[in-house]
């Protein structure tokens, strides 16, 4: 739930500022989405948790990169 919430918040932030956000932030959020999809499909709960945590980390990184891009603009 936490990973999904982080991802949705960051995706919405990036989508609302499309012109000012660079490729690094977009790449990270795309990877976060991919990892979350893998986590949701994973049958092993330990592996699923690990993937969900990685997704949340990528989402936070994407958020930080997007905010940095907007500060530089």
ABEGO torsion letter per residue (X at the ends): XAAAAAAAAAAAAAAAAAAABBAAAAAAAAAAAAAAAAAAABABAAAAAAAAAAAAAAAAAAAAAAAAAAAAX
